[in-house]
Amino acid sequence: MEIIFSRPSEDRTIPLSIIAERTKLTVEDVEYLLMKSLSVHLIEGIIDQVEGTVHVSWVQPRVLGIPQIKYMRDRLDNWMGKVHTALLSVEAETPDLVAS
């Protein structure tokens, strides 16, 4: 779950080899671990054995530590910056439609 949490939300396709490396398991054991995690609803996603990846679409909420909360705050700040940039772009392209 930590591997998934540390990746950006738009990049949640993870090679099984990375999970095997971080967990010190074989790729076969990683597949079993993922199937078990999917069956008890710790995560939701799709395992692609041909590509050797897993795409995680949801992770069970959990208690966060101080470093994880700081990381989450940084991600939210980054997201707010992207939203503000999109807003400015929309306002510049359609000044008559956006009321001030």
Helices and strands as residue ranges (DSSP letters): H 2-5, E 13-15, H 16-23, H 27-39, E 43-48, E 53-59, H 66-93
